[in-house]
Amino acid sequence: MKSLRLVFSLCAIAACSLQAQEERQAPPTEIPDFSNLDEYIYVPKSTLQFGFRNLSGPKTSFSGKGNLLASENVGTATNANETRLYHDGSVTADARTTAVDNGDGTSTTIPVPNDGKTNTWAYGSDKQLVDGYMTFHTYLAAITDSTIRSQNAGRTSGVELAVAYDMGKVFKRFDWSIVAGVGINDIASSMNGGVKANLTTVTDTYSLYGRLPPAAPYSAPSSTTTTVTNSDGTTSSDTADTTTLLGNKPVDRSRTVTTDSTSVRNRWKLKGAYFTTRAGPALTMQFTSRLKASVSAGLAVVYAGSTYSVDEAFLPDTGSEIKDSVKDDTSKFLVGYYADATLQFDATERTGFYIGAVYQATGSYDQTIASTNANYSTKIDLNNLNGLRAGMTFRF
């Protein structure tokens, strides 16, 4: 029995010695290798560009014709006591009355018998008094100008937003990407000047029956009121009729037509904006880790909206200036292309700046104004637009 215990004891001692020897001979546990973790860090593929675009204005042209006339009614040339409204005055029915005794202590007011005169009229300019007669006028200006006037609209600055997605390398220093962006710019163009027109003047001549009216402007009937001091120290008012009577129908009506290019002036004005959507490939060359240059070209689609207005003005010899204004609103879709070259500097891993040149050609459209008294047109040419673009970049 003792021998058996001795054997077990020797076996246990041998096992422990063997285990200790194996532990001394085993290699140390390796530390994990973290050197390849960069392969799992996300590298931004997209670049957002936000900035402004300063572009040359579109080419614009203006043309057309119109009629300028005042809303007046001169009636017939022969009937008496008509209401006649002129550009520089008016002549209406005689308003004089007389009182008739009814024989019962009452009286009735009745119009005076027609003596060919009226006490209700007005005129506005001393030029209307000609050789002792009073003249009244209406005017019509028919614009016959056929000149097409052209002007380049002024440069405008607008905002733009674009996103470029990196598609990988083409060569060692060259990458290519897909770019899509939007931008908006204004349309602003205006011109003014004299236009050729046929000027029609209708003149009605009235008799003053040998009298001269007060200086213009004058409106009949007229009266003056004076204050009279009575013998008892009180005062009273005395009103005297000072009306100059005028014939109640014209003694003559004439019509003259002249042509000049100074009496009528037009102002053409175009105001609007165009929204550009563009997309295309871009090729980028990496100069340094921070500085790169890219070129891009592709399709451009424009949505343009504009208001076209024409202000007409005619200053006749007598009376106020005759004015009229007409306008039209329209919108168009146009398709073309763009090209740009950009220099980009990355200030940090995520943000930077860009500056570049841009060219855009997206066609042209016509806009017209058609009304009873006007027919004008304009052409807006959105080809050959060029300018600068600049702003900030954000990588994500």
C-alpha positions as CSV (number, residue, x, y, z in Angstrom):
1,M,0.0,0.0,0.0
2,K,2.8,2.3,0.9
3,S,4.5,1.4,-2.4
4,L,1.3,2.4,-4.3
5,R,1.2,5.9,-2.6
6,L,4.8,6.4,-3.4
7,V,4.1,5.7,-7.1
8,F,1.2,8.2,-7.2
9,S,3.3,10.8,-5.4
10,L,6.2,10.4,-7.9
11,C,3.8,10.6,-10.8
12,A,2.3,13.9,-9.5
13,I,5.7,15.4,-9.0
14,A,6.7,14.4,-12.5
15,A,3.5,15.9,-14.0
16,C,4.0,19.3,-12.3
17,S,7.7,19.4,-13.4
18,L,6.7,18.7,-17.0
19,Q,4.0,21.4,-16.9
20,A,6.4,24.0,-15.5
21,Q,8.9,23.1,-18.2
22,E,6.3,23.5,-21.0
23,E,5.3,27.0,-19.6
24,R,9.0,28.1,-19.6
25,Q,9.4,26.9,-23.2
26,A,6.0,28.4,-24.7
27,P,6.4,31.7,-26.8
28,P,4.9,35.0,-25.5
29,T,1.4,36.1,-26.6
30,E,1.6,38.3,-29.7
31,I,0.3,42.0,-29.6
32,P,-2.4,42.7,-32.3
33,D,-1.2,44.7,-35.4
34,F,-3.1,47.9,-35.8
35,S,-1.0,49.3,-38.7
36,N,-3.7,48.6,-41.3
37,L,-6.6,50.5,-39.7
38,D,-6.2,53.4,-42.2
39,E,-7.8,51.1,-44.8
40,Y,-11.1,51.4,-42.9
41,I,-11.1,55.2,-42.4
42,Y,-13.8,56.8,-44.7
43,V,-12.3,59.1,-47.5
44,P,-14.8,61.8,-48.7
45,K,-16.0,61.2,-52.2
46,S,-18.2,64.3,-52.7
47,T,-17.4,68.0,-52.8
48,L,-20.0,70.7,-52.3
49,Q,-19.3,74.0,-54.0
50,F,-21.3,77.1,-52.8
51,G,-20.5,80.6,-54.1
52,F,-21.4,83.3,-56.7
53,R,-21.3,83.6,-60.5
54,N,-20.7,87.0,-62.1
55,L,-21.7,86.7,-65.8
56,S,-21.9,89.1,-68.7
57,G,-25.4,90.1,-69.5
58,P,-27.4,88.7,-72.4
59,K,-27.6,90.6,-75.7
60,T,-31.0,92.4,-76.1
61,S,-32.7,94.2,-78.9
62,F,-35.8,96.4,-79.0
63,S,-38.2,97.3,-81.8
64,G,-41.8,98.0,-82.6
65,K,-44.5,100.6,-83.1
66,G,-47.4,102.1,-81.1
67,N,-50.1,104.8,-81.1
68,L,-50.3,107.6,-78.4
69,L,-53.5,109.4,-78.0
70,A,-55.4,111.1,-75.2
71,S,-58.9,110.0,-74.2
72,E,-60.8,113.0,-75.4
73,N,-64.1,113.6,-77.2
74,V,-64.3,116.6,-79.5
75,G,-67.9,115.9,-80.8
76,T,-69.0,117.2,-84.1
77,A,-67.7,120.3,-85.9
78,T,-71.1,121.9,-86.5
79,N,-73.6,121.3,-83.6
80,A,-74.0,124.0,-81.0
81,N,-73.8,123.4,-77.3
82,E,-72.1,120.1,-77.4
83,T,-69.7,118.9,-74.8
84,R,-66.3,119.0,-76.4
85,L,-63.2,117.8,-74.4
86,Y,-59.8,118.8,-75.7
87,H,-56.2,118.1,-74.6
88,D,-55.7,121.7,-73.7
89,G,-59.2,122.7,-72.5
90,S,-63.0,122.2,-72.9
91,V,-66.1,123.8,-74.3
92,T,-69.5,122.8,-73.0
93,A,-73.1,123.9,-73.3
94,D,-74.1,127.4,-72.3
95,A,-75.1,127.6,-68.6
96,R,-76.6,131.1,-68.6
97,T,-80.1,131.5,-67.3
98,T,-82.7,134.3,-67.0
99,A,-85.6,134.7,-64.6
100,V,-89.1,135.0,-66.0
101,D,-92.0,136.6,-64.0
102,N,-94.9,134.2,-63.7
103,G,-97.4,137.0,-62.9
104,D,-98.3,135.5,-59.6
105,G,-95.4,136.8,-57.6
106,T,-93.2,133.9,-58.5
107,S,-90.5,133.6,-61.2
108,T,-89.0,130.7,-63.2
109,T,-85.4,130.3,-64.2
110,I,-85.0,129.3,-67.9
111,P,-81.9,129.1,-70.2
112,V,-81.2,132.2,-72.1
113,P,-82.0,132.0,-75.8
114,N,-79.3,130.6,-78.0
115,D,-77.2,133.5,-79.1
116,G,-74.3,131.4,-80.4
117,K,-72.2,131.8,-77.2
118,T,-71.4,129.8,-74.1
119,N,-70.2,130.9,-70.7
120,T,-68.8,127.4,-69.8
121,W,-65.4,126.7,-71.1
122,A,-61.7,126.6,-70.1
123,Y,-58.2,126.8,-71.7
124,G,-54.7,126.0,-70.4
125,S,-52.1,127.9,-72.5
126,D,-51.6,131.4,-73.9
127,K,-50.4,129.7,-77.1
128,Q,-54.1,128.9,-77.8
129,L,-55.0,132.5,-78.4
130,V,-54.3,133.1,-82.1
131,D,-55.3,136.3,-84.0
132,G,-58.1,137.0,-81.6
133,Y,-59.5,133.5,-81.8
134,M,-59.3,130.7,-79.3
135,T,-58.0,127.3,-80.5
136,F,-58.3,123.9,-78.9
137,H,-56.4,120.8,-79.9
138,T,-56.4,117.0,-79.8
139,Y,-53.2,115.1,-80.6
140,L,-52.3,111.6,-82.0
141,A,-48.8,110.3,-82.3
142,A,-48.4,107.2,-84.5
143,I,-45.0,105.7,-84.0
144,T,-43.6,104.5,-87.3
145,D,-40.0,103.9,-86.2
146,S,-38.6,100.7,-87.7
147,T,-35.1,100.8,-86.1
148,I,-34.0,97.8,-84.2
149,R,-32.0,99.0,-81.2
150,S,-29.5,96.6,-79.6
151,Q,-27.8,96.6,-76.3
152,N,-25.8,94.3,-74.1
153,A,-27.4,93.9,-70.7
154,G,-25.2,94.7,-67.7
155,R,-23.2,92.1,-65.8
156,T,-25.0,90.5,-63.0
157,S,-23.9,88.4,-60.0
158,G,-25.9,85.4,-58.8
159,V,-25.5,82.4,-56.5
160,E,-24.6,78.9,-57.5
161,L,-24.6,75.5,-55.8
162,A,-22.8,72.4,-57.2
163,V,-21.8,68.9,-56.2
164,A,-18.9,66.9,-57.6
165,Y,-18.7,63.1,-57.0
166,D,-15.2,61.5,-57.3
167,M,-15.2,58.7,-59.8
168,G,-11.6,57.7,-59.3
169,K,-8.2,58.1,-61.0
170,V,-7.5,58.3,-64.7
171,F,-3.7,58.7,-64.5
172,K,-1.3,59.2,-61.7
173,R,-2.2,62.9,-61.0
174,F,-5.5,63.0,-62.7
175,D,-9.0,62.2,-61.3
176,W,-12.3,62.4,-62.9
177,S,-15.7,63.2,-61.4
178,I,-19.4,63.9,-62.2
179,V,-20.5,67.5,-61.5
180,A,-24.1,68.7,-61.2
181,G,-25.1,72.2,-60.2
182,V,-27.6,75.0,-60.3
183,G,-27.3,78.8,-60.4
184,I,-29.4,81.9,-60.9
185,N,-28.6,85.3,-62.5
186,D,-30.6,88.4,-63.3
187,I,-31.6,89.9,-66.6
188,A,-31.6,93.7,-66.7
189,S,-31.6,95.9,-69.8
190,S,-33.1,99.3,-70.7
191,M,-32.8,102.0,-73.4
192,N,-34.5,105.3,-74.1
193,G,-34.6,107.7,-77.0
194,G,-36.6,109.6,-79.6
195,V,-38.6,107.7,-82.2
196,K,-39.9,108.6,-85.5
197,A,-43.7,109.3,-85.5
198,N,-46.5,110.9,-87.5
199,L,-48.1,113.6,-85.4
200,T,-51.7,114.4,-86.1
201,T,-53.2,117.6,-84.7
202,V,-56.9,118.4,-84.8
203,T,-57.6,122.1,-84.2
204,D,-61.0,123.6,-83.4
205,T,-61.1,127.4,-83.7
206,Y,-63.7,129.4,-81.7
207,S,-64.8,133.1,-81.8
208,L,-64.3,135.4,-78.8
209,Y,-66.5,138.0,-80.3
210,G,-63.9,140.7,-80.1
211,R,-63.0,140.2,-76.4
212,L,-59.8,138.8,-74.9
213,P,-60.0,136.3,-72.0
214,P,-57.9,136.5,-68.8
215,A,-54.4,134.9,-69.0
216,A,-54.2,131.2,-69.0
217,P,-55.1,129.1,-67.2
218,Y,-58.7,130.3,-67.3
219,S,-62.0,128.7,-66.6
220,A,-65.4,130.2,-67.2
221,P,-67.9,131.2,-65.8
222,S,-65.8,133.6,-63.7
223,S,-66.6,136.4,-61.3
224,T,-65.0,138.8,-58.8
225,T,-66.2,139.7,-55.4
226,T,-65.4,143.1,-53.8
227,T,-66.1,144.3,-50.3
228,V,-68.1,147.5,-50.0
229,T,-68.2,149.7,-46.8
230,N,-71.6,151.2,-46.2
231,S,-72.3,154.6,-44.7
232,D,-73.1,153.2,-41.3
233,G,-69.7,151.4,-41.1
234,T,-71.0,148.0,-42.1
235,T,-69.6,146.0,-45.0
236,S,-71.3,144.1,-47.8
237,S,-70.0,142.0,-50.7
238,D,-70.6,142.8,-54.3
239,T,-70.1,140.1,-56.9
240,A,-69.6,141.0,-60.6
241,D,-69.7,138.5,-63.5
242,T,-66.3,138.6,-65.4
243,T,-67.0,135.8,-67.8
244,T,-65.6,136.1,-71.3
245,L,-68.1,134.4,-73.6
246,L,-67.0,132.0,-76.3
247,G,-68.7,130.6,-79.4
248,N,-70.7,127.5,-78.6
249,K,-69.5,125.7,-81.7
250,P,-66.3,125.8,-83.8
251,V,-66.0,128.3,-86.6
252,D,-63.4,126.0,-88.2
253,R,-61.9,122.5,-87.7
254,S,-58.6,121.6,-89.3
255,R,-56.3,118.6,-89.3
256,T,-52.5,118.7,-89.8
257,V,-50.0,115.8,-90.0
258,T,-46.2,116.3,-89.4
259,T,-43.4,113.8,-89.0
260,D,-40.4,114.1,-86.6
261,S,-38.1,112.0,-84.4
262,T,-37.9,114.2,-81.3
263,S,-41.5,114.8,-80.1
264,V,-42.1,111.2,-79.0
265,R,-39.7,109.3,-76.7
266,N,-39.8,105.7,-75.8
267,R,-38.2,103.8,-72.9
268,W,-37.7,100.1,-73.4
269,K,-37.1,98.1,-70.2
270,L,-36.4,94.4,-69.7
271,K,-36.3,92.8,-66.2
272,G,-36.1,89.2,-65.2
273,A,-33.9,86.3,-64.2
274,Y,-32.7,82.9,-65.5
275,F,-32.2,79.7,-63.6
276,T,-29.5,77.3,-64.9
277,T,-29.2,73.6,-64.2
278,R,-26.0,72.0,-65.5
279,A,-24.4,68.5,-65.4
280,G,-21.3,67.0,-66.9
281,P,-17.9,65.3,-66.3
282,A,-14.9,67.0,-64.8
283,L,-11.2,66.2,-65.1
284,T,-9.0,67.3,-62.1
285,M,-5.2,67.6,-61.9
286,Q,-3.6,67.4,-58.5
287,F,-0.6,69.9,-58.2
288,T,-0.1,69.4,-54.5
289,S,-2.0,67.8,-51.6
290,R,-3.9,71.0,-51.3
291,L,-3.9,72.6,-54.7
292,K,-5.8,71.2,-57.7
293,A,-7.2,72.5,-61.1
294,S,-10.2,71.1,-62.9
295,V,-12.1,71.6,-66.2
296,S,-15.7,70.6,-66.8
297,A,-18.2,70.7,-69.7
298,G,-21.7,69.4,-70.3
299,L,-25.3,70.1,-70.7
300,A,-27.0,73.3,-69.4
301,V,-30.8,73.8,-69.2
302,V,-32.2,77.3,-68.5
303,Y,-35.5,78.4,-67.3
304,A,-35.8,82.2,-68.0
305,G,-38.6,84.6,-67.0
306,S,-38.8,88.3,-68.0
307,T,-41.0,91.3,-68.0
308,Y,-40.9,93.5,-71.1
309,S,-42.3,97.0,-70.8
310,V,-42.4,100.1,-73.1
311,D,-43.1,103.6,-71.8
312,E,-44.2,106.0,-74.5
313,A,-44.3,109.8,-74.0
314,F,-45.4,112.6,-76.3
315,L,-45.1,116.3,-75.4
316,P,-47.4,118.4,-77.6
317,D,-47.3,122.1,-78.2
318,T,-50.1,122.7,-75.7
319,G,-51.4,120.7,-72.8
320,S,-49.7,118.1,-70.6
321,E,-47.5,115.3,-71.7
322,I,-49.3,112.3,-73.2
323,K,-48.1,109.0,-71.8
324,D,-48.8,105.3,-72.1
325,S,-47.2,102.2,-70.9
326,V,-47.5,98.6,-72.1
327,K,-45.9,95.4,-70.9
328,D,-45.8,91.6,-71.2
329,D,-44.6,88.7,-69.0
330,T,-43.2,85.5,-70.3
331,S,-41.1,82.4,-69.4
332,K,-39.1,80.0,-71.6
333,F,-37.1,76.8,-71.3
334,L,-33.8,76.8,-73.2
335,V,-31.2,74.0,-73.7
336,G,-27.4,74.6,-74.4
337,Y,-24.1,73.8,-72.9
338,Y,-21.5,75.1,-70.4
339,A,-17.7,74.9,-69.8
340,D,-15.7,76.0,-66.9
341,A,-12.1,75.9,-65.5
342,T,-11.6,76.0,-61.7
343,L,-8.7,76.3,-59.4
344,Q,-9.3,74.8,-55.9
345,F,-7.3,75.2,-52.7
346,D,-8.1,73.0,-49.7
347,A,-7.5,74.9,-46.5
348,T,-8.3,71.8,-44.3
349,E,-9.2,68.2,-45.0
350,R,-12.9,69.2,-45.3
351,T,-13.1,72.8,-46.4
352,G,-11.5,75.0,-49.0
353,F,-11.9,77.7,-51.6
354,Y,-12.3,77.8,-55.4
355,I,-12.1,80.4,-58.2
356,G,-12.6,79.9,-61.9
357,A,-13.9,81.0,-65.3
358,V,-17.2,80.0,-66.8
359,Y,-18.7,80.0,-70.2
360,Q,-22.4,79.3,-71.1
361,A,-24.4,79.2,-74.3
362,T,-28.1,78.4,-74.0
363,G,-29.8,80.0,-77.0
364,S,-32.2,82.9,-77.2
365,Y,-36.0,83.7,-77.1
366,D,-38.3,86.4,-78.4
367,Q,-40.9,88.3,-76.3
368,T,-43.7,90.5,-77.8
369,I,-46.2,93.0,-76.6
370,A,-49.4,93.0,-78.7
371,S,-52.3,95.3,-77.8
372,T,-54.8,97.6,-79.5
373,N,-52.4,100.5,-79.7
374,A,-49.0,98.8,-79.5
375,N,-46.9,96.1,-81.1
376,Y,-43.4,95.8,-79.7
377,S,-40.9,93.0,-79.6
378,T,-37.5,92.2,-77.9
379,K,-35.0,89.4,-78.3
380,I,-33.0,88.0,-75.4
381,D,-29.8,86.2,-76.4
382,L,-28.3,84.0,-73.7
383,N,-25.4,82.8,-75.9
384,N,-21.7,83.6,-75.2
385,L,-22.2,84.4,-71.5
386,N,-18.9,84.4,-69.7
387,G,-17.6,85.4,-66.3
388,L,-16.1,84.4,-63.0
389,R,-17.2,82.0,-60.3
390,A,-15.8,81.8,-56.7
391,G,-16.8,80.4,-53.3
392,M,-16.2,77.7,-50.7
393,T,-15.9,73.9,-50.9
394,F,-17.0,71.3,-48.4
395,R,-16.0,67.7,-48.7
396,F,-18.3,65.0,-47.3
